[in-house]
């Protein structure tokens, strides 16, 4: 019996674009939403006790819509010992999931359990909070349905009781926070509202009698001049400090304390105007404590950080994250630390979170990118390595053709990205994004590597663009990964830059204007290339500005938008196809890479060609189409000219009955595989004059991606196929007896949560004799798996 062990080596992803979509939990573990997944992420990974790098622990695939908010709920026993926390996640599917995350030796592992699912909201969940009250978990949530719901949940049952719904007519609550009232066991709820006010509620009733529990409005705080975006509580010397932030650019601090009796005519001390209220016979007052001015645009999030001295963290759309501390000398709050982005054409931050120790900040930006800063021993905050990824569906990818030294990916976020293994401490290797060769103005639909230093891409335009690696990329590839690809005899450009209002990456030559220090103060400096040799994977700002590849050629010929592209193994030919609804536009254009001229147009399909692949021996071009057929063209080279003729074409009666999404050649060019929406996977054997069907496998789900490995095991072909539901399976095929055998069904959380768009095996095995499989999906994620096969 063949044994197949699959482990997840890397996940490239980003955070969803929502203000409350990331939360820093216990033990420096972060949770955030990425498409429909909840991601458990450790900023620091350990190997033999040595901190190495960040990594994704797990992706939790349960929601049926994009995750909009996450929240860790800390729990403690009666004697103050920390208990296993639980995690709340809310999504566009109008549900809240309560997760129990397992631990092992104080470290988070991959054992997750769904405690409960909260249903009742009529719109997207936008914010949540929770706390432990008695032996129950109190949860509050709000969403796009203009209401706040109160829930009670017990650990030993899966049922959750919604005990109260507060409606706000057409208004919205943007943030909320729960905390105990000062010196009591009575919960208080603060709501950040779009009427520029903060509403404070306190809990009335006995939690043992849920039907009598109700939050009642206690006081309404005014002061902000625009929507209030977030609130957070802090206990401080018996008082409660509430912080709020708003689109007016200000952060406000409010003090809630037990009211002291003051003589009517006592004017010895200047007092701020205060509002009074009473809870269970105890009188309280609330007044403004401070107004913090330091941001220049909307402030989206605030967070109190407990430590020897309380700190306040705020994040704004003005590209800054600020740490505020109280200065006892001047008796005022000051912005002690300011980090963030500089330059560029991106917007700022949706939120930022600090860990319990107060020495690490993780923020997520308007583009979905993560940013991290670590506090060093000298008191400086330095950028840290974080996971990166696409912010929209990933549609195509391609390994470096010779040895798979890096992986190129692209998608609807209009970027092309390079993933490779960073070799660092103790020769430990981890996957990271090291360059962003193309940042386009159109959604990029396809790409293919011509050779190790050149690729071609197609987008929702009628032009193919060819890019070549610059000198600075090759230098950084060597310094980060150890791969030497630079040819000393070649004259490489230093890098590339995009002119204002332009779409083409222009080469920057050595000594040119963009490199000169004196010219960096000019207008549009954010678009200028600044070379740098890196010792760790670059941060987001560097990726956006300094890792572009120069565009060396444009190929014109298609009438409609490019849909797919493929390159021959030797890099001598490019095949491209565009969207089409008529046979005359469904042709495949062949380009000669030596002359960059059109060689031929291959007709035969009647609708859009969905994927193409040249055979490894270079003798055939296989194409599949929306017209439910596949077609093989025979390639002959006479002198320096290429000739193409149809070798064979499928018949609809004996082939697929629905659109064919994907195809792949075996390493020996004797077999190819096709996958279709009809849920069937078909393997075909190619002879000199004919093509015979060897195997038909019903997979139970529409097949969206297939890939043959270049390796054999026990004379069996290895292949992988991806399904419309996101699952990935690995199978073996025996050519001698035409037997198809699935040996690994990847776990639900190990696979994707939306349709798999492409699968590709790395050209060679890694140092541990693992096969490497890469996948990309409509869930915005790229996953790299290690596959170990044993007899």
N, C-alpha and C positions, 0 to 999 in steps of 0.2 A: 504493500500500500504506500503510495507516494505521500510524503509529508510536506506540507507547505506552511512556512512560518512567515507572516507578514507583519512588519513593524513600521510605524510612521516615523520617518526621519525629519520631515519638515512640513510646515503649513505656512504658505504665504497668504496673508489676508490683512484686512484693515478693519477699523471700527465703523459701524454704521453712523450715518450723519444725523445724530440726535443728541440733545444736551445731556441726558441722564443715562447714556448708553455704556458707561464705564464706571467701575467701582473698585477701589483698592480694598482688599479683604485682609483677613488675618494671615500671619506668616508670609507677608509680602506676596500674596497671590492675588492676581487681578482677574476680574471677570468683565467681559464686554461682549456686545452683540456684533456679529458679523453676518450679514444677510439673515437667514433663518436660524443660524446657529448661535448658541451661547458658548463663548470661548473661555476656557480656563488657562490662564497664562502666567508663567513665572518669569519676572524680569531677570532673575539670576538663576542659572543652572549650575549644579555642583558636580564635580568629578573628583572623587577621592578627597572630598572636603575643600577643594579649591574652587572658588567662583569662576565660572567659565563664560557663560553667555545666556541670553534670554531664550526661552523656548515655549512652545504651546504644549500644555499638558494634555488637553483634550478638547474636542469640539462636541458639544451636546446638541444633537439634532432631534428636536421634538416639535418646535413651533411650525405652524403652517404659513407664516408670514414673517417679514423682517422684524427682528428684535428691536424694540424701541427704548427699553430701559432695563437696567439690572441693579440689584441691591443686595449686598451681604447683610445678614442679620446676625449680630454677635449674640452669643448665649453664654451664661455663666451659672454655675451651680450655687446653692445657698451659701456655701463657704467661699465663694469667689473664684473657684477654679473654672477655667475656660472649657466650655463644652463644644462639641462639633457644631460649627455654624451651619446655617442653611442659606440658600441663595434664592432670591426671587428674580424672575425674568418675565417681562411683559412685552407683548408683540402686537403687530398689526392685526393678527388673527383674533384680537379682542379677549385673549386669555392671559392669565398669569400662572406660571408654573413655579412650584416650590420644590427646589432640588436639595437633596442631602448629598454632600460631597464627602467621600470617604477619605480617611487619612491613614498613613502608614509610617510609623516611626517619626511622627511630627511633620512628615512631608505629604503633600497631596498626591494621591494616586488616581487611577482612571476608573475607580468604582463609583458610579453615580447612581442615584436612586431618586425617582420622582415621588415626593411625599404627597403632593396634592396638585390639583389643577383648579384654578379659580375662574369660574365663568359667571358672567353677569353684566359686564360692561357692553355698551353698544357701539364702541369705537376703539381706535388704537389706544393702547396703554402708553402713557407718557411719563409717569413718575410713580414711585412707590417708596414706602418705608415700613419698618416693622420693629417690634421690640417684644420682649418676654414680659408678660403680666401674669403673675401667679404661676400656674402650670400650663398656661396657654400662650400661643403666639398671636400677638395683636398686629394686624396688617392693615395699612391704609393705602389706597391706590386712587389714581385719577387718570382720566383719558380724554379723548377727543369727543366723548359724548357729553361733556360739560357736567360731569358729576364726580363726586368723591364717594368711594365705598369703604366701609369698615368691615373687616373680616376677623373671625377668631378661628384658630386652628390648633389642634392638639397633636402631638407627635405620634400617638399610638393609633390615630385614625386618619383615613384619607379624605374624609368629608370636611369641608370648610363651610362655616356658617357666615353668610353676609348679614350682619345685624343692623346695618344702617346705610342709607343712600342719601347723600346731600346733593341736591340739584342746584345749578347756578344759571338756569335759563340758557341764554346764549353766550355766557361768559366761560372763560377757561381758567383752570388752575394749572400753573406751569411747574410748580414745585411744592413739596410738602416735607414736613419733618415731625417726628414723634420724640417726646422726651418726658420724663417724670417731672412733675411740679416740684419746686424747691421744698425739701424737708417733708415730702409726702410720697405716697405710692399711687398718686393719681396721674394718669397720662395726660399730657397736653399735646395738641396737634396744631401746627402752624401751616397755613396755606398761602402760597404766593399767587396772587390773582392778577388778572389782566385789567382790573379797574384801578390799578396803581396802589392797591391796599394789601395789607397782610391781615388775615383773619386768624384769631386765636380761639381754639376750642378746648374745653376740658371734658373729661369723661365723667358722666354721672351714672350711678347704678352699680350693682354687684355683678362682676364678670361671671359668677357662678350661675346667674340668672340672665342668660343672653337676651331674652325677650325684653328685659328692662334696661339694657345697656344703651346709652345714647351719648354722643358728643354734642355739647351745646355751645353756641357761640358766646364767647366771654368778652372779647374786646376786639376792636378793629383799629389797626395802626395805619396812619396816613403819613405821608412824607415824600415818597417817591413820586416822580413826575412822568413815569412811563411804566410799561408792564414790569411787574416784579417777576424775576426769573427763577430764583432759588432762595431757600432758607435753610438754616442749620442752627442747632442748639449747642450750648456748652455750659456745663456746671462749673461754677467758679466761686469758691469760698461761701457756699450756701446760697448763692444767687444763681440765676439762670440768665445767660447772655444769648440773645437771638441775633443772628446776622442775616441780612437780606441783601440781595443785589438786583439790579434793575437795568432796563434798557436806557435809563437816563445816564448811565455811566458811573453811578455812585454805589458805594457799599455802605450800608447803615448798620449800626450796632444798637440793640435795644436791651435794657436791663430790666429783668423781672425779679422782684424781691418782695419779701413780706413788708407790708406797709408799717411805717413807724409813726406814732402819734406825735404831732408837732403843734406847739402852741400857736394859736391863731395869729398873734401879733409878733411872732418870732421871725425877723428878717435878717438875722445875723449871717445866714448862708444863702447864697444865690441858688435857687432850685429851678431845674428844668420843668416844663409843663409835664405832668404825669396823668395817666389814666388809672383809675382804681377799679378793682373788681374783687369778688369774694368767691372762694371755692371751699365748700364743706366747712363753713364757719371761719376760715382763715382769710384775712384780708391781704391783698397783694396790690402792688403798684407796678406800672410799666412806663418807662420813659426813654427817650433817645439818649444814648450814651456817647455816640460819636458818628460822624459822617466822614467816610474815607474817600478822598478824591485823588485819583492817580491813573485811572483808565481814560482813554479817549474815545471809547465806543461802548457798545452794549456789553454788559458784564453778564455772562451766562451761568457761572457757577461759583459757589463759595463753600468752603469746608474748614471746620475747626480742626486743628491738629494738636492733640494733647502732648505735653512734654513737661520739662522742668519749668518752661514758660509757655503759656498758650500762644500758638501762632494761627494766623488766618490765611488761608490760601484762596485766591480769586483768579478766575480765568476770563478773558475777554476776547471779543472778536477783533480787538485792535492788535492781535498777535502777541500779547504779553500774558504771562502768568506771574502774579505778584505774591510774595510772602510778606504779610504785615505782622509787626510785633509792637508791643507796647513799650515805649521808652519811659522808664521811671524818672529819668533826669528832667525831661521836658514835659512829662505827663501827657503824652499824646501818642497816637498810633502812627507809625512810620512805615514806609515801604522799604523793608530791609533788603530784600532780594527781588530782582526782576529778571526773568528769563523768557525766552520765546524765540520767534522767528525774526529775521532781519531781511528786508528786501523781498523780491519776488512779487508775483502777481496773485498770490493766494490770499484767502481770508484767514481770520484768526482761529481761536479755540472755542469749541463747544463746551469743554469742561476740563478740569484737572483734579487729580486726587493725589494725596500724599500718604505714605505708609505710616504705620503706627509708630515707628522709630523716628519719624521726621527727617529721614536722610535720603528719601527718594521721591521724586515727583514724576507722575505719568500723566500726560495730557493727550487729548484727541482733538484734532483740528477739523475745520469745516470741510476739508477734502477727505476726511476719514483716516488720515495718517496718524500714527502714534508718535509721540515725542517723550523722551525721558531724560531726566537730569539726576545725577548722583552727587551727594554732598561728600567732598573729599576732606582729608585730614587738615588741610590748610584753610578750611572754611569756605572754599569756592565750590560753586555748583557747576559740574561739567556734563556735557551731553553724553548719554549712554546709548548703547546699542539696543535697538528694539526690532520687533518683527515688523515687516512691511508687506504690502500686497495691493492688489487692484481694488478699486472702489466700485467696480461695475462688473458685469459678467465677463469671464475670461473665455475667449473664443478659440484661441489657437496657441500652439507652442512648438518649439523645435529645439532639439539638442544640437550642440556643436558636433558636426558630423563625424569627425575623426575619432575622438575619444570621449565625447560627452563631458567636456571639461566645464561647460556651463549650459544653462537652460534659458532659452529666450521665450518670453510669454507676452501675449498682447490681448486686448479686449476693448470693451465699450467705454472704458474710462479714458480712451484716446492716448494711451501710453504703451510703450514697449519696454519690458524690464528684463534684466539679466540676473539670474540666480546662480551662485556658485558656492563652493565650500571654502570658508575662511579657516585657515590653519593658524592656530594661536597657542595659548599656554598648554604646555605638556603635549604639543603636537595634536591637540584635540581639534577635530574638524566639525564645523556646523554650517548649515546652509543660510545664506543671507543674500539680500539684493545688493549688488555691487555697482550697478549702473542702470541708467534709464535712457537708452539710446534715442528714443523717439517720443516726443510730446507733441501731439498733433491737434488739429482743429476739427477733425472728423473721427467718428468711431472707427477703430481699426478692426477689421474682420479676419485677417489672415496674415501669415508670415511663413517664411521658409529660409533656412540657412543655405547659402550658396557654397561657402567654404568656411573655415574657422574664423575669418575676420570680415565676412560680408554676408548681409541678408537682404531679402526683398520683402516688402510688406504691401498689403492692399487695404484700402479703407472704403468708407461710404463715399467714394469719389471714383472717377473713371481712370485714375492714374496709378500705376505701380511705382513705388519709390525704392531705390537701392541705396543701402547705407554701408559704410566701411569703417572699421574700428580705428580710432585715432591713437596717437602715441600715448597720451595721458591714460587712456583706458588700459593699454597694454602694460604700462608701468604699474598701475594699480592692480591689475590682474596678477602680475608677478609678485608684488609685495603682499597681497592678501591671500593668494591661493598657491603660490609657488609655480604656476604655469608660465612658461616662457614661450610666447608666440611671436615676439618681435623679430623681424628680419633686419639685420644690420644694414643691408644694402638698399632697403626701402626708405623713401623720404615721406614719413607720415605727417599729416597735420597734427597740431597739438591737441585740438579739440574741436568743438562746434558751438555755435550760438544761433539763436533764432532772432532775426531782425524784428523790430516792432511792426505789428500788423502782418507779419509774414508767416508762412507755413513750412518753409524749407530750412533745414539745418545747414547753415553756411560754415565752411571749414575755417578754422582759425590757425593760421600758419605761425611758425616760430618767429617771435619778435614783432608780431602784428599788433595792431592798436589795442585789442582787447587784453593783451598780456601786459601792457606797460602800466606800471604802478601809478604813474602820473595821470593816466587817463581814467582812473576808476571813480573819479568824482563826477563824471559826466552824467547827463540825463540818461535814463534807462539803464543805469548800472546793474539793475537786477537781471538784465538779459545778457550781461557780459560773462565770458568764460574766464575763470581764474584757475589755473592749473594747480594741482596739489597731489603729492604722493601720500597715500593713506596707510595707516598701520592698523586700522579697524574699519569695518563697514561704514560707509558714509551716512550721515543723518539726512533727513528729508530735504532740508534746504540745499545741501550739496548735490543730492540726486537731481533736484529740479533744475539746477543751474549749470553744473560743471561736468555732467557725465553724458552729454549728448554725443551722438556719432554724426559725422558730416554726411550729407546726402550727396551721392556721386552721380546719380542718374535718375531720370524720370522716363517711364515707358508708357507711351500713349497708344491706344488702339481700341479700347472697349467703349461701347456706347452707353452702358449702364454701370452701376456701382459694382466694384470688385467683390466677389464672394469667396473665392478660394484660390490658392496658389501653391505650386509644388516645384521643387528643383530636383534635377537628376543627381545621382550620387556623386558623380565627378564634377558637378557644378557647371556643366557646359550648356545645359538647357533649363529654361524656365517655362512652366505651363501655367496659364492663368485663365480664369473663367469669371463671368459677371452674372448678376441677376438677370433673369430673362423669363418672359412669358410666351415667347415665340421662337420657333426653330432657328430663324436667321440670326438671333442674338445669343443663342445657346452654344455657340462655337467656343472651342478651347484654342487660345492663341499660344503659339510656341515662339519663344525668343531665344536667340543665340547669344550667350553671355560674352562671347569674344567681341562681337560687333555691337551688342545691345540693340539688334535689329530684329524685326518680326520675320520669322522663318516660314510659318504656315499657320493656317486656321483649320482646326479639325472639327468637322460637322458630324452629326449623328444623333445627338440628343435633341429633345424638343423643348425641354424646360431647364431651369437652373441646374448647373452641375454643382453638387454639394461637396464633393471631395475628390482629389486626384492623388495618385502616387506613382512615381516611376519605379519599375522593378529594380532590385539591387544590381542585377547584371546589366542594366541600362538598355535592354532590348525592347521593353514594353512600357506603355503608359496606360494605366488603369484609371477610369473615371466612373463615378456613380452620380445619379441625378434624381431630381424630383419626378422625372417621368417614369420612375420605377424600374429603370434599366441600368445595367453596367455595360461598359464598352472598353475593349482593349485595342490600342493602336500599336502596330509593329513599327519599330524604329530602325531604319537602315541609314548608314552613313556611307555615301559614295563620294570619294575624294574628300572635299571639305563641305559638301552639301548634305543636308538631312532629308530623308524621304519618310513619309508616314503613310501607312495604309491600315485599314481596319482589319484586325486579325479575327475578332469575334465580337458578337453583341448578344446580350441575353434576350430571351423571348419572355414576354410577360406571363405566358402560361406555365413556364417551368421555373420562373424566378420569383422575385418578391411581388407582393400584391399591394404594397404601400411604398411611400417614399423611401429611398435608400439613403441613409445618413452618412455612412462611413465605410471605408475599405482599407485593406492593408495587405502587403505582400509578405510571404515568408522569406527567410534569409537566402534561400537557394533559388528563388524566383519560380518555383514549381507549383506553389499554391497561392491563392489569395482568398481573403475572407470578406464578406459583406454583411452589414447589419442594417436592419430596416425597422420602420415603425410598425410593421406587421408582426413584431415580436420574434421574428425568426433570424437566426444566424446561419449563414450558408458558407460552406467551404468548397472551393472550386479548384480543380486540378488542370493545369495548363500543359497542353501538348504542342507539338509543332504546328498543327493545323486546327486543332479543336480545343474546346474547354468543356470538361465534364464536371458535373456536380458530385462531390464526394460525400457531403454530409449536410444534413439540415437539423438544426437544434432549436426547439421552441423554448424561449427564455422567460416567457410569462410577462414580460414588460417590453415596451418599445426599446430597441437598441439604438443608442446614439453615438457610440464610439467603439472601435475595435482596433487591436494592435497585435501583430505577431512579434515575438521576441527573436533576436538574432541568435539565440542559443537553443540547443537541443538538450534534453535529458532522457536517457534510456531510449534514444531514437524517437522520442515524442516531441512534437512541436509545442512550444509554450505560447499561449495567447491570453490576452485580457480583453474583456468587453465591459463597457459601461452602459447603464440603463437610464431611462428617463426619470426614474425616481431617485437617482443619485448613487445607487449601489454599484459596486465594482466587483467583478468576479474573475478569477484566474482559472484557466482550464488547460488541459493537455489534449492533443490530437495525434492519433496514430495513423500515418498515411497507409501503412500496410493493410490494416483491417478497417480503416475509416471509422474508428471509434472516437467519440468525443466524451471527455470526462472532466467535470468541474471539480477542482481540488481545493478551492478556497472561495468562500463567500465572505467578503469583507464585512466586518461588523457595521451596524447602522451608524454609530458615531465615528467609525474610522473612515467611512465613505463620505460622499457629499450629500447634501440635503436637497439639491436640485439637479437637473439633467447634466450628465457628464458630456462635455463638448469634445474633448480630445484625450486620447491616451497615447503615450509614447514611452518605449523602453529605451533606457540609456544604451549607447552602442557597445559598451563593455561592462564587465562586472567590477565591483568595488574591491577594496583591499580585504574584505571579509568574505569574499566569494558570494556576495549577495547580488542578485539582479536588482536593478533600480528601475522602478516604474513611476512615471510622472503623469498626473491627471489634472485637468482643469475643468471648470464647471460654470454653470449659470449662477452658482451661489457665490461668485466673486473670488473663489479660493483656488489656489494651486497646491496640490499635495504631492509629496515625494515619498515613495514607499521603498523599503528594503524587502526583497522577496528571497527567501532561502528555501530551496527545494532539496529534499533528501529522500533517497529510496527507502 
